[in-house]
Amino acid sequence: MNTLNNHDLTTEVASKAWWHYGHMWLVVGGPLVVVCASFITLYFAVKVPDPVVDADYYRKGIEINKTLEGRHDGLVPAIQGRNHAATGIKPSQP
């Protein structure tokens, strides 16, 4: 039979501080990283605002396309590939 003596009941285990336990950092570390990242994102959102899009962006894009239409010198294979990807029709070979 196993008997307990008074010495077994009165001994106390010395506990460590909470930051000494590794599993605590796994529980607290994830949310802590997310909070820090959100403050960094807020800083960038306030410090570097997005540029305002012009009201006539569509017209400017059409003008850029018109200026690029005449310059097919070295871009013909790329343009044919783009058209093939967009339409699914294979370009004819010259």
PEMOUR-V623178 format. One record per run of one state. SS is the DSSP state (H for helix, E for strand, C for the rest). FROM is the first residue (numbers start at 1). TO is the last residue. If there is no record, write none. Layout:
BEGIN
<<SS | FROM | TO> <SS | FROM | TO>>
END
This chain:
BEGIN
<<C | 1 | 5> <H | 6 | 10> <C | 11 | 17> <H | 18 | 20> <C | 21 | 21> <H | 22 | 47> <C | 48 | 56> <H | 57 | 69> <C | 70 | 75> <H | 76 | 87> <C | 88 | 94>>
END
